[in-house]
Amino acid sequence: MSELMQLEKDITNAAVQGDISLLASRATDDFQITNYDGKVQTKNEALADVKKESNIKDVLISDGELLSFSEDSAVLKYIEVVRAKNGAQAKLSVNDTFVKKDGKWLVKSEQQTMIKLTR
């Protein structure tokens, strides 16, 4: 699980920094995300929305829990808290599905659910 939690942290940091190449290399070609607002995107659509986030102070990832695990797939649930520089904060529950390809874990899908938004 620590390997998947580290991968989550790397992916999240890349998203905040606008590092599209790292994100593209860590997702399957058929990746799909369902954002907290219900918007569903393919890999290319999600990557097109990535930009350096200058308003984000930090993103904290915690409470990782493996919902399922095998040698070539896993589902990880965790809490993500996004804190903005203006004091706003979003707390989300995130479920990510991973597959192992050529010895490397890749994210296949992500489902975000908003728990709390503070402005």
C-alpha positions as CSV (number, residue, x, y, z in Angstrom):
1,M,0.0,0.0,0.0
2,S,2.9,2.4,0.7
3,E,3.9,2.2,-3.0
4,L,0.4,3.2,-4.1
5,M,0.1,6.0,-1.5
6,Q,3.5,7.4,-2.8
7,L,2.2,7.1,-6.3
8,E,-0.9,9.1,-5.3
9,K,1.3,11.8,-3.8
10,D,3.5,11.9,-6.9
11,I,0.4,12.2,-9.2
12,T,-1.2,14.9,-7.0
13,N,2.1,16.9,-6.9
14,A,2.4,16.6,-10.7
15,A,-1.2,17.8,-11.1
16,V,-0.6,20.9,-8.9
17,Q,2.7,21.7,-10.7
18,G,1.1,21.2,-14.2
19,D,3.4,18.3,-15.0
20,I,1.4,16.7,-17.8
21,S,4.1,14.3,-18.9
22,L,4.3,12.6,-15.5
23,L,0.5,12.4,-15.3
24,A,0.3,10.9,-18.8
25,S,2.9,8.2,-17.9
26,R,1.2,7.2,-14.7
27,A,-2.3,6.6,-16.3
28,T,-3.6,3.9,-18.6
29,D,-4.7,4.9,-22.1
30,D,-8.3,4.2,-21.1
31,F,-8.1,6.2,-17.9
32,Q,-11.3,7.9,-16.8
33,I,-12.0,10.3,-13.9
34,T,-15.3,11.3,-12.3
35,N,-14.6,14.6,-10.6
36,Y,-16.3,15.8,-7.4
37,D,-18.7,17.9,-9.5
38,G,-19.8,14.9,-11.5
39,K,-17.8,15.8,-14.6
40,V,-16.5,12.6,-16.4
41,Q,-13.3,12.9,-18.4
42,T,-11.1,10.6,-20.5
43,K,-7.4,10.7,-20.1
44,N,-6.9,13.3,-22.9
45,E,-9.7,15.5,-21.6
46,A,-8.3,15.4,-18.0
47,L,-4.8,16.2,-19.2
48,A,-6.1,19.1,-21.3
49,D,-7.4,20.7,-18.1
50,V,-4.0,20.4,-16.2
51,K,-2.2,23.6,-15.5
52,K,0.1,24.9,-12.8
53,E,-2.1,25.8,-9.8
54,S,-0.7,28.9,-8.3
55,N,-3.6,29.4,-5.8
56,I,-3.1,26.0,-4.0
57,K,-1.1,26.1,-0.8
58,D,-0.9,22.4,-0.4
59,V,-2.6,19.0,-0.8
60,L,-2.7,16.5,2.0
61,I,-3.3,12.8,1.4
62,S,-4.2,10.6,4.3
63,D,-6.2,7.6,5.6
64,G,-5.2,5.3,2.7
65,E,-7.2,2.0,2.7
66,L,-6.8,-0.8,0.2
67,L,-10.3,-1.9,-0.7
68,S,-9.0,-4.7,-2.9
69,F,-5.6,-5.9,-4.0
70,S,-4.1,-8.6,-6.3
71,E,-0.8,-8.9,-8.0
72,D,-2.0,-6.9,-11.0
73,S,-4.9,-4.7,-9.7
74,A,-5.8,-2.6,-6.7
75,V,-8.4,-0.2,-5.4
76,L,-7.2,2.5,-3.0
77,K,-9.5,4.8,-1.0
78,Y,-8.0,7.9,0.6
79,I,-8.8,11.4,1.9
80,E,-7.5,14.4,0.0
81,V,-7.5,17.9,1.6
82,V,-6.8,20.7,-0.9
83,R,-5.9,24.0,0.9
84,A,-5.9,27.2,-1.1
85,K,-3.6,30.2,-0.3
86,N,-6.8,32.3,0.5
87,G,-7.8,29.9,3.3
88,A,-10.4,28.0,1.3
89,Q,-10.3,24.2,1.8
90,A,-11.9,21.2,0.1
91,K,-12.0,17.7,1.7
92,L,-12.6,14.8,-0.7
93,S,-12.9,11.1,-0.5
94,V,-11.1,9.5,-3.5
95,N,-11.2,6.0,-4.9
96,D,-8.6,5.1,-7.4
97,T,-8.3,1.8,-9.4
98,F,-4.8,0.7,-10.4
99,V,-3.5,-1.9,-12.8
100,K,0.0,-3.2,-13.1
101,K,1.5,-3.1,-16.5
102,D,5.1,-4.2,-17.3
103,G,5.8,-4.2,-13.5
104,K,4.6,-0.6,-13.0
105,W,1.4,0.5,-11.3
106,L,-0.9,2.8,-13.4
107,V,-4.1,4.5,-12.4
108,K,-7.0,3.3,-14.5
109,S,-9.9,5.3,-12.9
110,E,-10.6,7.9,-10.2
111,Q,-13.8,8.8,-8.5
112,Q,-13.9,11.9,-6.3
113,T,-16.6,12.7,-3.8
114,M,-16.7,16.1,-2.0
115,I,-17.0,15.7,1.8
116,K,-16.7,19.4,2.8
117,L,-15.9,22.7,1.2
118,T,-14.9,25.7,3.3
119,R,-14.6,29.1,1.7
